[in-house]
Structures are given as structure tokens and as C-alpha cells.
Amino acid sequence: MINMHFYENWSPGKTKYEPIREFCLCEKVDVEYMRSLIRRDFGGGISRIVKKAKQTSGNMVLLYGAVVLLLLVFQTALGKAGKYIADSFSYVKIDPHNAYAWNFAHHITVLILALFTILILSKPLKSNFGLCPGDTKTGLRYAVIYTAIFAGITLAVHILMAANSSLPVYAFPLNKNNIFGSLCFQLFLSGPAEELLFRALPITILMIVSGKSVEVKRGISPETIIAAFLFAIAHIRWSLSPFAVEADYFQLIYAFAQGIVSGKAYQDTRSVFYPMFMHSISNVLMVGTGYLFFLL
């Protein structure tokens, strides 16, 4: 039976409806005593849960930041290793104008080291890092649409540069050997080496750290943005002794934008092969169109 005492003492605008108060009045239990029991049995537990959640969240942010820093150091180290190996050889006989051979040696080194790292990490992290066909239909759609759009952008950019007399100036003569060698490098090595190091490795590792699924269907994930940022940073030239920093802002923006598109393609297709193709074909189109406009 409902205790009518509750309704006799209730007036609109004076007392707010509270289930706890109603229960206490019905059961003839002191309201404040009941509230104290609830605070004792549940309040502390909730506080501890909230506190632990905040601590866990803080620890996750620190861990995530540390992993991003380690990725930056690792990518820089592989770039330095590639430079060291490439500097160890002479290319005078095959590439007297230094148009492409050094880049071949550098990126082959980076590709091998990145693949070796993936081989080591794939088992403990239980990930193939996108070294599979993935979603073929989506991947082919990405490749076709990206190629068509980028071809148009490349042509428009070079028309504008030609109109403003700002076409690229090359440090080597544009003979058959140099053109063929440099375009082969862009087609066969620029995409595979850089997409493994700057897309597959960071995005996969950061997703595993954050506990998110690799299967991102819509939107752009934080991992893609961070990977694109690291890719853009890699295009900054710097030295410690003497200290100097040099950056081409157009190149940084271009690298970041390409990183976003390639990263989304990697996540949507669950394969690094399509970003590799997109990266390589964009470089071939950009470099090849530059050669074409220069020779016309």
C-alpha cells in the first residue's frame, strides 16, 4: 500500500519527485539514513571507477604519444640507414648525373628494413600490415578514380607553372637514360617503400595501441592523420651540425594531402597494395608531366 503521507506533504513547486524519497516514505525508512547507505555502498565505488577511468585514459594518451614519438624516431632512423647505404656506392658508370641510382639504393634499403620490421611484428601483433589483396573492388575503384583526378590536377598545376614561368629546374640533363631511370624509380620503388614505412606500419600499430578496428569504412581516423603528419615531416630537410631546417611548404602540404588519401585507402581496403600503386602513379604523373613540359 502506498503511504499517503508522501502525497499529503507534497505541493507543486515545493518538493521534487524522487524515487528514493518515495520508497523511504512508503517503507517508513529515514530518507537521510537511506541516502547515507547508498553513498557508502555505491558512491565510493563509482568514484573509484571514475578515478580509475581517468587514470587509464591519461595512461593511454601517454602511451599513444610515446608510440608516435617512437614511430618518428624509427622512420628517421630507417631514412638515415638508407642514406648511409646509398652513400656507400659509386654510380658514375650507370648514372653519371646522379639522376636516379642513389634513390634506388636508398629506397631498396628502406623497403627491406620495413619488410623485416613487419615480419618481426606481424606475429606478436597478429597483423599482416595490409600485405594482402584486401577489398579488391574498393581498391580498384580507389586506384581508377585517384588516377583520373590526379592526372587532371597534375596537368592544371603544370599549365599554371608554365604560365608563371615557374616550371621545375632539373639538376641533370633530360636524356633518355635519366628520364627512363628516374621514372622507373618513381614507378617501382617510391610507392612500395614509402607506403610500408609511412602508412602500413604507423596506422596498424596506432590502431592496435588504441584498440580500434582496422576496418574503418567512413571518415578519416586519427591514425591516418598522424601517419600523414609523420609523412610530411619526413620531407623536411634538417641537420644538427650546423643546425639548419629547410622545407618546401608546397611539398609539405602535398605530402600531407597524399598521406590522408592513401591512409584512407589503406583502411578502407585493408591492403597496402592500392596505396602503393596510387603513390607511385601520382609520382610518375607529376615527374613525367614536368619532363614533358620542360621538353616542349
C-alpha positions in Angstrom: 0.0 0.0 0.0 1.2 3.5 -0.9 1.9 5.7 2.1 -0.4 8.7 1.7 1.9 10.7 3.9 4.1 11.4 0.9 1.1 12.9 -1.0 -0.2 14.9 2.0 3.1 16.7 2.3 3.6 17.3 -1.4 2.8 20.5 -3.1 3.6 21.6 -6.7 6.8 23.6 -7.0 7.9 22.7 -3.4 9.1 19.1 -3.5 10.7 17.4 -6.5 9.6 13.8 -7.2 12.4 11.5 -6.0 12.1 7.7 -6.2 14.3 7.3 -3.1 12.2 9.6 -1.1 9.0 7.9 -2.2 10.4 4.5 -1.3 11.5 5.6 2.1 8.1 7.2 2.9 6.3 4.1 1.8 8.5 1.8 3.8 8.8 4.2 6.7 12.6 4.4 6.4 14.5 7.5 7.3 15.5 9.3 4.0 18.8 10.6 5.1 19.8 7.2 6.5 18.9 5.5 3.2 21.0 8.2 1.3 23.9 7.5 3.5 23.8 3.8 2.8 23.6 4.4 -0.9 26.6 6.8 -0.7 28.6 4.3 1.3 27.8 1.2 -0.8 27.8 2.8 -4.3 29.2 6.3 -4.2 32.7 5.3 -3.3 32.7 2.5 -5.9 31.5 4.9 -8.6 34.2 7.5 -7.6 36.8 4.8 -7.7 35.6 3.7 -11.2 35.6 7.3 -12.5 39.1 7.9 -11.0 40.4 4.7 -12.5 38.9 5.5 -15.9 40.6 8.9 -15.8 43.9 7.4 -14.9 43.5 4.8 -17.6 42.7 7.5 -20.1 45.7 9.5 -19.1 47.9 6.5 -19.4 46.5 5.7 -22.8 47.3 9.2 -24.0 50.9 8.9 -22.7 51.3 5.5 -24.3 49.8 6.8 -27.6 52.1 9.8 -27.6 55.2 7.6 -26.8 54.4 5.3 -29.7 54.0 8.3 -32.1 57.4 9.5 -30.9 59.0 6.1 -31.4 57.5 5.9 -34.9 59.0 9.2 -35.8 62.4 8.1 -34.4 62.1 4.7 -36.3 61.2 6.3 -39.6 64.0 8.8 -39.3 66.5 6.0 -38.4 65.4 4.0 -41.5 65.8 7.1 -43.7 69.3 7.6 -42.2 70.2 3.9 -42.7 69.1 4.2 -46.4 71.2 7.3 -46.9 74.2 5.6 -45.3 73.9 2.5 -47.6 73.2 4.6 -50.7 76.3 6.8 -49.9 78.5 3.7 -49.8 78.4 3.1 -53.5 79.5 4.9 -56.6 77.1 5.2 -59.5 79.3 7.0 -62.0 79.2 4.2 -64.6 75.4 3.7 -64.6 74.2 7.1 -63.5 76.9 9.8 -64.2 74.5 12.6 -63.5 73.1 11.2 -60.2 69.5 11.3 -61.5 68.1 8.0 -60.1 70.6 5.3 -58.9 71.2 6.8 -55.4 67.4 6.9 -54.9 67.2 3.3 -56.0 69.7 2.2 -53.4 68.1 4.4 -50.7 64.6 3.1 -51.2 65.6 -0.5 -51.6 67.3 -0.3 -48.2 64.2 1.3 -46.6 61.9 -1.3 -48.3 64.0 -4.2 -47.0 64.2 -2.8 -43.4 60.5 -2.0 -43.3 59.6 -5.5 -44.5 61.9 -7.0 -42.0 60.3 -5.0 -39.2 56.8 -6.1 -40.4 58.0 -9.7 -40.4 59.1 -9.3 -36.8 56.0 -7.5 -35.6 53.3 -9.5 -37.5 53.2 -12.5 -35.2 53.1 -10.7 -31.8 50.7 -8.0 -33.1 48.6 -10.6 -35.0 48.5 -8.4 -38.1 49.6 -8.7 -41.7 50.0 -4.9 -42.0 47.9 -4.9 -45.2 50.1 -7.2 -47.2 47.1 -8.9 -48.8 44.7 -8.2 -51.6 42.1 -6.9 -49.2 38.9 -5.4 -50.7 39.7 -5.7 -54.4 36.6 -3.9 -55.6 37.1 -0.9 -53.4 40.8 -0.9 -54.0 40.4 -0.8 -57.8 37.8 1.9 -57.5 40.3 4.0 -55.4 43.1 3.4 -58.0 41.0 4.4 -61.0 39.3 7.5 -59.5 42.5 8.7 -57.9 44.5 8.3 -61.1 41.9 10.2 -63.2 41.6 13.0 -60.7 45.3 13.3 -60.1 46.0 13.4 -63.8 43.8 16.4 -64.2 45.3 18.1 -61.2 48.8 17.5 -62.5 48.0 18.9 -65.9 46.4 22.0 -64.3 49.3 22.6 -62.0 51.9 22.4 -64.8 49.8 24.7 -67.0 49.8 27.3 -64.2 53.5 26.8 -63.6 54.2 27.3 -67.4 52.1 30.4 -67.4 54.1 31.8 -64.5 57.5 30.7 -65.8 58.0 28.5 -62.7 58.4 25.0 -64.2 60.9 22.7 -62.3 64.6 23.1 -63.0 66.5 19.8 -63.1 70.0 19.1 -61.8 70.6 16.7 -64.6 70.2 16.7 -68.3 66.9 15.2 -69.6 68.3 12.5 -71.7 66.8 9.0 -72.3 68.8 7.3 -69.6 67.9 9.9 -66.9 64.2 10.1 -67.8 63.8 6.3 -68.0 65.8 5.6 -64.8 64.0 8.3 -62.7 60.5 7.3 -63.9 61.3 3.6 -63.2 62.4 4.6 -59.7 59.1 6.5 -59.1 57.0 3.7 -60.5 58.6 0.6 -58.8 60.1 1.9 -55.6 58.7 5.2 -54.4 55.3 3.8 -53.6 56.2 0.4 -52.1 59.0 1.7 -49.8 57.2 4.8 -48.5 53.8 3.3 -48.1 55.1 0.4 -46.0 57.1 2.8 -43.8 54.7 5.7 -43.6 51.3 4.1 -44.0 51.1 0.3 -43.1 53.4 0.4 -40.1 52.2 3.6 -38.3 48.4 3.2 -39.0 48.4 -0.5 -38.0 50.5 0.0 -34.8 48.5 3.0 -33.7 45.2 1.2 -34.2 46.4 -1.7 -32.2 47.6 0.6 -29.4 44.2 2.5 -29.3 42.2 -0.7 -29.6 40.4 0.4 -32.7 39.4 -1.8 -35.6 41.4 -1.6 -38.8 38.1 -1.7 -40.8 37.3 2.0 -41.0 34.6 2.4 -43.5 33.8 6.2 -43.4 35.7 9.3 -42.4 39.3 9.8 -41.6 40.7 8.3 -38.5 43.2 9.9 -36.1 45.8 7.3 -37.1 45.5 8.3 -40.7 46.1 12.0 -39.8 49.1 11.2 -37.6 50.6 9.0 -40.3 50.1 11.7 -42.9 51.7 14.2 -40.5 54.8 11.9 -40.0 55.0 11.5 -43.8 55.0 15.3 -44.2 57.7 15.7 -41.5 59.9 13.3 -43.5 60.0 15.8 -46.3 61.7 18.4 -44.1 65.5 18.6 -44.5 67.4 19.3 -41.4 70.8 18.9 -39.8 72.2 19.3 -36.3 75.8 20.4 -37.1 75.4 23.0 -38.2 71.7 23.3 -37.2 69.6 24.0 -40.2 66.0 23.3 -41.2 64.8 23.6 -44.8 61.3 22.9 -46.0 59.2 23.4 -49.2 55.8 24.3 -47.9 54.0 23.2 -51.1 55.8 19.8 -50.8 54.7 19.5 -47.1 51.1 20.2 -48.0 51.2 17.9 -51.0 52.7 15.1 -48.8 50.2 15.5 -46.1 47.2 15.5 -48.5 48.6 12.4 -50.3 49.1 10.8 -46.9 45.4 11.4 -46.0 44.1 9.9 -49.2 46.5 6.9 -49.1 45.7 6.3 -45.4 42.0 6.2 -46.0 42.5 3.9 -49.0 44.6 1.6 -46.7 42.0 1.5 -44.1 39.0 1.1 -46.4 40.6 -1.7 -48.5 42.6 -3.3 -45.6 45.5 -3.5 -48.1 48.7 -1.5 -48.6 48.9 -2.5 -52.3 46.4 0.1 -53.5 48.1 3.0 -51.7 51.4 1.8 -53.1 50.0 2.0 -56.7 48.3 5.4 -56.0 51.6 6.8 -54.6 53.7 5.5 -57.4 51.4 6.6 -60.2 51.0 10.1 -58.7 54.8 10.5 -58.6 55.1 9.2 -62.2 52.4 11.6 -63.4 53.9 14.6 -61.6 57.5 14.0 -62.5 56.7 12.8 -66.1 54.5 15.8 -66.8 57.3 18.1 -65.6 59.7 16.4 -68.0 57.1 16.8 -70.8 56.5 20.5 -70.3 60.2 21.1 -69.9 61.0 19.4 -73.3 58.2 21.0 -75.2 
